[in-house]
């Protein structure tokens, strides 16, 4: 099993260790890289969407062309929305590190397992609360 899979498998186990400054610095660096990458991706996706929207107003094609253009627009809209959401999650994780609340479940206030955060550093809920939310 890979390290990521092992970490994910162990993510439901309680974690009593606190984060060292070096570990937080590593997470911060990863999140900052993610933010930079996401900002670039978001800008590219927004430019592609703008181009599609502008091209969509330049005359009318046959039904297949119209359908294809609509599909491309919807796909770009979805990519933009996904990039924005992930970007906000990454920025929120950085704020939590700054505020000293990183690793605290936003739902129950308990600790989020370190292994879970190492696999998914933007996690805001412990495994128990996340499972509860997904069952609803």
C-alpha positions, 0 to 999 in steps of 0.5 A: 500500500502506498504512503498516501493510502496508509495515511488515509486508512489511518486518518480515522484514528485519533491523533494526540500529537500536536503539530510541530512548527516545522510540520505547520511550515511544511503544510503552509508551503504546500498550501501556498503552492496550491494557492499560486497554482489555483490562481493561475488555473482560475485565471486561465479558466476564466479567460477560456470561459470569456472567450467561449462566451464572446464566441457564442455571440458571434452568429448562429451555427447549426444545432450541433455547433450550438450544442457543442458550444453550450457543452464547452461553456458549461464545462468551463463554468464547472472548472471555474467554480471548482477552482474557486472553491478549492482556492477558497478552501486553501486560503481558509486553511492558511487562515486557520494556521495563522489563527492557531485553529488548524486541525480543529473540526469546524463542526464539533471542535475536536481535533482532526487526525494529523494523518487526515490533514496530511492527505487532505490539508484543506480538511475542516472536519474530523472523519466522524463529522464528515461521515455524519454530514455525508449520510444526510 
